[in-house]
Amino acid sequence: MAADRRLTLAIAANGVAVAVTVVLMVALAPLFPPPAVADLAGRLGLAARLSVWPALVLLLVILAVIATRGLCRLFNPIDDPETRVYRVCQRALSNTVEQTLLFLPGLTALCALLPLQSLGFPALFTLLFVVGRVLFWTGYILHPFARAPGMAMTLTVNMVVVGWAVLLAL
């Protein structure tokens, strides 16, 4: 019964996280004015500058895996038994690689294709993506169900970024 309650809470947390993400997208959009870049080179430069933040999160998760391996004395990746902390860091890394692999090409396409007046959105989406990844990682450390809001936030941002880029590409 307790597991059903936790699952229900996790599903509710996902719904709330999606709603909060969408509200943040709308509410924070005015704080992200479009940069003055009209040519493709400037737009790709914008995408490159924004890409450093998801890359930093990914690097931090990689360093956490390395540090955990050392602290837990897991020097043989084949034979050493994995601790819970190490498994959490590994899974957070795996998911962060997957989500970042979706986000970065979508972000680049969006920067290249958006109308000039909408070029503030990529910075907002990058902020929300990074916040979502940090929430996911922190939540995962606390409890597997606690990762749900960060995952929902990241997925919502990815769906908006990739979906909008696809629509613009058509």
N, C-alpha and C positions, 0 to 999 in steps of 0.2 A: 504494500500500500504506500509506503514512504517513497519507493522508487517511482510509482505512478504520479505522486504529488510533485516530485522533483522534475519529472519529465514535463508535466503540465506547466510548472514554473519556468522551465527552460524554453518551452514553446511560447509562453506569454512574454518572456524576456526578449525572444527573437522578434516578436511582433512589435513590442515597444521600441526595440532598437532600430527596426526599419522605420517606424514612424518618426522617431527622434532624428534619424539621419535625414529623412526627407524634410522635416521641419528646419533642421540646421542648414540644409542646402538653400532653402528659400530665405530663411532669416539672415544668414550670413552673407548671401550673395552681394548685397550692397557694399559690404566691407572689402570686396575684392574687385576694384575697378580694373578695366582692361588695360594691359600695358600698351605702350605706343609702339607696337610692332606690326607692320602691315605685310612685309615681304616674307616669303617662305623661310629664308635663312633666319630671320628674327624669330619666327614662330618655332622653328626647330631648336633654336637656342633656348627659347622659353621652356620647351619640353625637356631639354637636357638639364637646365637649371633646376626644374622641378623634380626630375628623376633622382636627384641626389638624396632626397629625403626618404623615399621607399628603399633606396639602396642602403642608406644608413641603418634603417630598421633591420633589414636583412643581414647586414654585417654584424649588428649587435646580437641577433639570434645565433648566428654562426659562432661568434665569440663565446656566447653562453654555452653552446654545445661543447666547444673545446674546453672551456673552464670546468664544466661539469664532468667531462671525461677525466680531466686531471684530478679534480677534487675527489671523485669517487674511485679513482685508481682503475679506470677502465681502459687499460692500455692495449688490450687485444680485442679488437671489435668483433671477432668471430667467437671467441670462447668465454670472454668475461661476462658474467651475468649483469644485466642492465638494471640500474636502480630506477625507481619511479621518477625521480627528478630528471634523470638522463632521458628516459622515454618521453617525458613531457617536453623537454627542450628539443628532442629529435622531431617529435610530431609538430611542434610549433614551427620548427624550421621547414619541414616538408610543406606544411600548409602555407607558410609565408612565401616560399619559392613559387608555389602554384598561383597564389593570388597576385603576386608581383608580376609574374609572367603574363597574366591577363591585363593587369593595370597599365604597365609601361607602354606596350604597343597601342593600347586604346588611348592613353594620354597623348602620345605622339601624334596619332591620327587626329584626335580632337584639336590639338594645337594647330595642326596644319589646315584643318577644314572649317573651323568655327568662323562665323562672321566676326569682324573686328570688335563689335560692341559686346560680344560674349566671351572674349578672351580672358576675362577674370575668373571664369568657372574652373579652368584647369588647376589654378592655385588652390581654390576652395576644395576641389575634389582630392587634391594631393594631401591637404591637411586632414580631411576626413578619413582618407585611406590610412594615413599614418596613425591617427588616433584609433581607428578600428583595429589595426594590427597590434598596437600596444595594449588595448583592452582585451583582445583575444589572448595574447601571450600571458598577460597578468591573470586573466580569468582562468586560463588553463592551469596555471601554477596553483591557484586556489582550489579548484575542483573542475573536472571535465565539463560539467554543466555550466559553470560560470564563464566558459569561453564563448557561449552562445551570443551574447550581445555584440562582442567584437567581431565575431564571424558574420553576423547579420549586417553589421555596419559596413564591413569590408565588401561583402557580396552586393549590398545595395549600391555602393559607390561603383563597383565594377560593372554592374548591370547598367547603370546610368551612363558611365563613360563609354563602354563598348557599344551599348545600344545607340547612343547619340552619334558616335563615330560611324557606325554602320549606316544609320539614316542619312548622315551627311555624305557618305561615300556613294550612296545610291544616286 
